[in-house]
Amino acid sequence: MEKQEANFIQLICAFEPEYDHGDRIWEFYPRINRKWWYLRVQEYQNTYYFSGNNFESFSTSSLMNSSMKKPTSPDLLRKLISGVQEIHRKVRKDPVSYHCIVNRSLSPNLRKGLIVRKFVRKLIPNFMRFDRELSNREKQQIVALLKNHRSETTSKMTAGIYFKYCKLAYLANPKTFGGQLNKNSSGKELYARWADGRDGGLKELPLDSEVASRRWYESKSGAGGHPWEIYRGGNSTHIDLSVSRGEAESRWKVRIHAFSSTRLAEACRIALALSKANLPFEIADRESYLLRILGDDWVGVVPEFWGLSYAWQEFPKEFNVSDCIHYSWFKPDQQKPVKPLHQIKKLITWFPIRPLFLAP
């Protein structure tokens, strides 16, 4: 087994690597039992990490460290080695021809690409339909607000002012709280009931003291807590109503932040409520919100074996990807796709596959 691993490392290193902050990385698409596989190898400090589809990740060391997580079976290792050996043979013979074959024939289920949300809405009608959560009037209002919104600041901030913002934010989405929202409660009471709870002492501040609020803010007492998480959620599925103070000027900024599309409709209603109350605020990701509502943003298409929760982070920032799907979703089980798959495939802008060359 160890000899196999050593031979495999030697075979991997016969190809030119890609470099990422000093790590060496190789990506292969071997054909095993007439199916496309994906293999990624990353070398860090003499340890090689193997990941891909159809097998559990494992690692091995050029020093043959027994503590490494080894392949699950010798048979798996033989399959991977055989697949990469075949790639080596073809690349050595003609790297141009081999790359053309991969580019033309690789399964879309293993590729990364982009497709406009409007197409996704036609092809997968029920995917992420936050636009349906908003009434036609709300959509018209939020689109107008997003197009014209500018960051606004205020010269005064107290705990009482912040809790006033919070009350409006809660009242904007009564359905979120399942009929348990008491409209007669104060902003502080609603915050205490519905916010994350790790407020860092925010609830203890006197409501009308600017000095106390400023000192609390400057002391960073909220660090390590979640004082601004007014709608509970996960790492990317909560809603923040954060307060910050510019260093160059003594002005405060209240910022709505809810990147996840699952909270977009709620965040939009909060923005509309604050705007109607003539309170100064800023919408984080304003342009992204507008593009998403209009259906003009890019949706990421990612390989089948990728998780979707944070897949948007794998796309360059300039594409503003916020949601991702798998190619297989265009063809639900036992159903015909809305459009022929060969047409759908051409709607997607596929990311380039890095060509393989043998190391000199």
C-alpha positions in Angstrom: 0.0 0.0 0.0 2.8 2.5 0.9 4.6 1.7 -2.2 1.5 2.4 -4.2 1.1 5.7 -2.5 4.7 6.7 -3.2 4.2 5.7 -6.9 1.0 7.8 -7.0 2.7 10.8 -5.5 5.5 10.4 -8.1 2.9 10.2 -10.9 1.1 13.3 -9.6 4.3 15.3 -9.5 5.0 14.4 -13.1 2.4 17.1 -14.0 2.8 20.9 -13.7 1.1 22.1 -10.6 -1.0 25.2 -10.0 0.2 27.4 -7.0 -2.0 28.8 -4.4 -0.2 30.7 -1.5 2.6 28.2 -1.7 0.5 25.1 -1.9 0.8 23.0 -5.0 -2.5 21.9 -6.6 -3.4 19.4 -9.4 -6.8 18.7 -10.8 -7.6 15.7 -12.9 -10.7 14.2 -14.7 -10.0 10.5 -15.1 -12.3 8.2 -16.9 -13.0 5.2 -14.6 -15.4 2.5 -15.6 -16.6 4.7 -18.4 -17.6 7.5 -16.0 -16.0 10.9 -15.4 -14.3 11.3 -12.0 -12.8 14.4 -10.5 -9.6 14.2 -8.5 -8.0 17.2 -6.7 -4.6 16.9 -5.1 -3.2 19.6 -2.8 0.3 19.4 -1.4 1.1 21.3 1.8 4.4 20.7 3.7 5.0 17.3 2.1 1.5 16.1 2.8 -0.8 15.3 -0.1 -4.5 15.7 0.3 -6.8 13.9 -2.1 -10.4 14.8 -2.7 -13.1 14.5 -5.3 -16.2 12.6 -6.2 -17.0 8.9 -5.7 -14.6 8.5 -2.8 -13.9 9.8 0.7 -11.1 12.3 1.0 -7.7 11.0 2.2 -4.2 12.1 2.7 -0.7 10.7 2.5 2.8 12.0 3.1 6.0 11.7 1.1 7.4 10.7 4.5 4.8 7.9 4.8 3.5 9.2 8.1 1.3 6.5 9.6 -1.0 9.1 11.2 -2.3 10.2 7.8 -5.9 9.3 6.7 -5.3 6.6 4.2 -7.4 5.5 1.2 -10.4 3.4 2.1 -9.2 0.5 -0.1 -6.3 -0.6 -2.3 -8.9 -1.0 -5.1 -9.7 2.7 -5.0 -6.1 3.6 -5.1 -5.5 1.3 -8.1 -8.5 2.9 -9.9 -7.2 6.4 -9.3 -3.6 5.5 -10.3 -4.8 3.8 -13.5 -7.0 6.8 -14.4 -4.2 9.3 -13.9 -1.7 7.0 -15.8 -4.0 7.1 -18.8 -4.2 10.9 -18.6 -0.4 11.0 -18.4 -0.1 8.9 -21.5 -2.5 11.1 -23.5 -0.9 14.4 -22.3 2.6 13.2 -23.1 1.4 12.3 -26.6 -0.6 15.4 -27.3 -1.7 17.9 -24.6 -3.7 19.9 -27.1 -5.8 17.0 -28.3 -6.4 15.8 -24.7 -7.6 19.2 -23.5 -10.0 19.4 -26.4 -11.5 16.0 -25.5 -12.0 17.1 -21.9 -13.4 20.4 -22.8 -15.8 18.9 -25.3 -16.8 15.7 -23.4 -16.6 16.4 -19.6 -19.9 15.8 -17.9 -21.7 19.1 -16.9 -22.2 17.5 -13.5 -18.5 18.1 -12.8 -18.2 21.6 -14.1 -18.6 25.1 -12.7 -20.5 27.8 -14.5 -22.9 30.7 -14.5 -26.4 31.2 -15.7 -28.7 34.3 -15.5 -31.4 34.0 -12.8 -34.2 34.8 -15.3 -33.3 31.6 -17.2 -33.3 29.6 -13.9 -36.8 30.9 -13.1 -38.0 29.6 -16.4 -36.2 26.3 -16.2 -36.6 25.6 -12.5 -39.7 27.6 -11.6 -39.7 27.0 -7.9 -36.0 27.7 -7.2 -35.4 30.4 -4.6 -38.6 32.4 -5.4 -38.1 35.2 -2.8 -39.7 37.5 -5.4 -43.0 35.6 -4.8 -42.8 36.5 -1.1 -43.2 40.2 -2.0 -46.4 41.7 -3.3 -46.4 43.5 -6.6 -46.6 46.8 -4.7 -43.7 45.9 -2.4 -41.6 44.9 -5.4 -42.3 48.2 -7.1 -41.4 50.1 -4.0 -38.2 48.1 -3.1 -37.0 48.3 -6.7 -37.4 52.1 -6.7 -35.7 52.3 -3.3 -32.8 50.1 -4.3 -32.2 52.1 -7.5 -32.1 55.4 -5.7 -30.9 54.6 -2.2 -27.9 56.3 -0.9 -26.1 55.7 2.4 -27.4 58.0 5.1 -25.9 58.7 8.5 -27.0 60.4 11.7 -25.2 62.6 14.2 -27.0 61.0 17.2 -27.2 57.5 18.5 -28.5 56.0 21.8 -29.7 52.6 22.8 -33.2 54.0 22.7 -32.8 55.2 19.1 -31.4 51.8 18.1 -34.3 49.9 19.7 -36.7 52.2 17.8 -35.1 50.9 14.6 -35.4 47.4 15.9 -39.2 47.8 16.6 -39.8 48.9 13.0 -37.7 46.0 11.7 -39.7 43.5 13.7 -43.1 45.0 12.8 -42.1 44.9 9.1 -42.4 41.1 9.1 -45.1 39.9 11.5 -45.5 36.5 9.7 -41.9 35.7 10.6 -42.8 35.5 14.2 -45.8 33.2 13.8 -48.3 35.5 15.4 -46.3 35.9 18.6 -45.2 39.4 17.9 -46.6 41.9 20.4 -47.0 45.2 18.6 -47.5 47.0 21.9 -44.1 46.0 23.2 -41.2 48.4 23.2 -38.3 48.1 20.8 -36.1 46.9 23.7 -38.6 44.3 24.7 -38.9 43.0 21.2 -35.1 43.0 20.8 -34.8 41.0 24.1 -37.4 38.5 22.8 -36.3 38.0 19.2 -32.6 39.0 18.8 -29.7 36.6 19.1 -29.3 37.2 22.8 -25.5 37.7 23.0 -25.9 41.4 23.1 -22.6 42.3 24.9 -24.4 44.6 27.4 -26.4 46.6 24.8 -29.7 46.0 26.7 -28.2 47.4 29.9 -27.4 50.8 28.5 -29.6 53.8 29.5 -32.0 54.5 26.7 -31.3 58.2 26.3 -27.6 58.6 26.9 -25.4 59.4 23.9 -22.3 59.2 26.1 -23.1 55.7 27.4 -23.8 54.4 23.9 -20.6 55.9 22.6 -18.5 54.5 25.4 -20.0 51.1 25.1 -19.3 51.2 21.3 -15.7 52.4 21.8 -15.1 49.8 24.5 -15.9 47.0 22.0 -18.0 45.3 24.7 -20.0 43.7 22.0 -17.0 41.9 20.4 -17.4 38.2 20.6 -21.2 38.6 20.8 -23.9 39.2 18.3 -25.4 42.5 19.4 -26.6 43.4 15.9 -28.2 40.0 15.0 -31.8 41.1 15.4 -33.3 38.1 13.4 -31.7 34.8 14.6 -30.2 32.5 12.0 -27.1 30.6 11.0 -23.8 32.1 9.9 -25.3 33.3 6.6 -29.0 33.1 7.3 -29.5 35.8 9.9 -30.4 39.5 9.6 -28.1 42.1 11.1 -29.0 45.7 11.9 -25.6 47.0 12.7 -24.4 50.3 14.0 -21.0 51.8 13.2 -19.3 55.1 13.7 -17.0 56.8 11.2 -13.5 57.5 12.4 -13.1 60.8 10.5 -16.4 62.2 11.6 -18.7 61.8 14.5 -21.6 60.3 12.6 -23.3 57.0 13.0 -24.5 54.5 10.3 -27.2 51.9 10.7 -26.8 49.1 8.2 -29.2 46.3 7.1 -27.2 43.2 6.2 -28.8 39.9 5.2 -26.9 38.3 2.4 -28.8 35.0 2.1 -31.6 35.0 -0.4 -33.8 33.2 2.1 -33.9 36.4 4.1 -34.0 38.9 1.2 -37.8 39.6 1.3 -37.7 40.2 5.0 -34.7 42.6 4.6 -36.5 44.4 1.9 -39.5 45.0 4.1 -37.3 46.3 6.8 -35.7 48.8 4.4 -39.2 49.9 3.3 -40.3 50.4 6.9 -37.2 52.5 7.8 -37.5 54.5 4.7 -41.2 55.2 5.4 -40.2 56.4 8.9 -37.6 58.7 7.4 -34.8 57.1 9.4 -31.3 57.2 8.0 -29.8 53.8 7.1 -27.8 51.9 4.5 -28.5 48.6 2.7 -25.6 46.3 2.5 -25.4 44.4 -0.9 -27.9 46.9 -2.4 -26.9 46.2 -6.0 -27.0 42.5 -5.4 -30.5 42.8 -4.0 -31.7 44.8 -7.0 -30.2 42.3 -9.5 -31.7 39.3 -7.6 -35.2 40.8 -7.5 -35.1 41.7 -11.2 -33.6 38.3 -12.0 -30.5 39.8 -13.7 -27.8 38.3 -11.4 -25.7 35.3 -12.0 -26.6 31.9 -10.4 -23.7 29.6 -9.9 -23.8 26.0 -11.3 -21.5 23.8 -9.3 -20.3 20.2 -9.5 -22.7 17.6 -8.0 -20.5 16.6 -5.2 -20.2 20.2 -3.9 -22.4 21.4 -1.0 -24.5 24.5 -1.9 -24.6 26.5 1.3 -21.4 28.4 0.8 -20.7 27.5 -2.8 -21.2 31.1 -3.9 -17.9 31.9 -2.2 -16.1 29.8 -4.9 -16.9 32.4 -7.6 -14.9 35.6 -8.3 -16.5 38.5 -6.5 -17.1 40.5 -9.7 -19.8 38.0 -10.7 -21.8 38.7 -7.5 -23.0 35.2 -7.1 -25.4 34.7 -4.2 -27.1 31.3 -5.0 -26.0 28.1 -6.6 -27.6 25.0 -8.1 -26.6 21.7 -9.5 -26.8 20.9 -13.2 -28.9 17.8 -12.5 -31.7 20.1 -11.2 -32.6 21.0 -14.7 -33.8 17.4 -15.2 -35.9 16.3 -12.2 -36.2 12.6 -11.6 -38.6 10.9 -14.0 -39.5 14.2 -15.5 -38.7 15.9 -18.8 -36.7 19.2 -18.5 -38.6 22.4 -19.5 -36.1 22.8 -22.4 -33.9 20.1 -24.0 -30.7 19.6 -22.1 -28.5 20.4 -25.0 -30.1 23.9 -25.1 -29.8 24.3 -21.3 -26.1 23.4 -21.5 -25.5 26.2 -24.0 -27.2 28.8 -21.7 -24.5 28.2 -19.1 -21.2 30.1 -19.3 -18.8 27.4 -18.2 -15.6 28.3 -16.4 -12.4 27.2 -18.1 -10.8 23.9 -17.2 -7.1 24.3 -16.5 -5.1 22.4 -19.1 -2.6 19.7 -18.1 1.1 19.7 -19.0 3.9 17.5 -18.0 6.5 19.0 -15.7 9.8 19.8 -17.4 
